[in-house]
Amino acid sequence: MDRPDCHLRLEFDNFRGPAEALTRALLRVDLGARIRSDAATGTIDMEGRFWKEEAIAAVRSLGCRLIRVEERALSPRVKAPEWD
């Protein structure tokens, strides 16, 4: 079964410093995902093709505690230019 398009905002209780390990874990869920972290708010936005449950499991496998998982609207698709 194909993975669905998904956009999540993950909010953490114990978000610390550079999120390299967390980013690597999320990229294992979807190598092509767009991931933006914000240490000031303790959130990560992840958008790509993945199952929500897989992203949550990847975060929890690192011992991170989630406060909230918010499903968000997908970013608008940019249409590729048509070449004449």
Secondary structure per residue as TSV (DSSP state, phi and psi in degrees):
chain	resnum	aa	ss	phi	psi
A	1	M	-	360.0	136.1
A	2	D	-	-68.8	146.8
A	3	R	-	-78.5	142.0
A	4	P	-	-81.3	157.2
A	5	D	E	-66.6	137.0
A	6	C	E	-147.9	143.2
A	7	H	E	-135.3	116.8
A	8	L	E	-121.4	146.9
A	9	R	E	-113.3	120.3
A	10	L	E	-105.0	127.6
A	11	E	E	-113.9	130.6
A	12	F	E	-110.9	150.2
A	13	D	S	-83.8	-35.3
A	14	N	S	-124.1	45.3
A	15	F	-	-71.1	125.3
A	16	R	-	-132.2	136.1
A	17	G	S	41.1	-148.7
A	18	P	-	-62.9	137.2
A	19	A	-	-100.8	36.8
A	20	E	H	-61.6	-46.6
A	21	A	H	-64.0	-39.7
A	22	L	H	-66.6	-43.2
A	23	T	H	-61.8	-43.8
A	24	R	H	-61.3	-41.2
A	25	A	H	-64.0	-40.9
A	26	L	H	-70.3	-34.9
A	27	L	H	-68.8	-24.7
A	28	R	H	-68.6	-25.8
A	29	V	H	-73.5	-42.3
A	30	D	-	-151.0	104.7
A	31	L	T	-59.9	-28.2
A	32	G	T	-95.1	8.1
A	33	A	-	-66.9	149.1
A	34	R	E	-93.2	123.0
A	35	I	E	-126.4	125.4
A	36	R	E	-126.2	123.0
A	37	S	E	-108.1	149.3
A	38	D	E	-135.4	98.2
A	39	A	T	-64.3	-29.9
A	40	A	T	-64.0	-36.9
A	41	T	T	-101.7	-8.3
A	42	G	T	71.1	34.4
A	43	T	E	-125.9	157.3
A	44	I	E	-133.6	131.2
A	45	D	E	-99.6	133.3
A	46	M	E	-132.6	126.1
A	47	E	E	-132.9	131.0
A	48	G	E	174.6	-150.7
A	49	R	E	-115.7	100.8
A	50	F	-	-163.0	164.4
A	51	W	-	-89.1	134.4
A	52	K	H	-53.0	-42.3
A	53	E	H	-62.6	-34.0
A	54	E	H	-67.7	-40.3
A	55	A	H	-64.9	-43.4
A	56	I	H	-62.9	-43.3
A	57	A	H	-63.3	-38.4
A	58	A	H	-63.6	-40.8
A	59	V	H	-66.4	-46.3
A	60	R	H	-67.5	-28.8
A	61	S	H	-65.5	-19.7
A	62	L	T	-91.8	-1.7
A	63	G	T	86.0	11.0
A	64	C	-	-80.0	140.4
A	65	R	-	-101.6	121.6
A	66	L	E	-86.7	133.7
A	67	I	E	-87.8	-40.2
A	68	R	E	-154.5	146.6
A	69	V	E	-124.5	117.7
A	70	E	E	-114.0	124.2
A	71	E	E	-82.3	129.8
A	72	R	-	-117.4	164.9
A	73	A	-	-68.4	146.5
A	74	L	-	-68.6	148.9
A	75	S	-	-66.3	148.2
A	76	P	-	-61.8	140.6
A	77	R	-	-77.8	139.0
A	78	V	-	-96.6	123.0
A	79	K	-	-76.1	132.7
A	80	A	-	-67.2	143.6
A	81	P	-	-66.1	145.2
A	82	E	-	-91.8	127.2
A	83	W	-	-95.4	131.6
A	84	D	-	-85.6	360.0
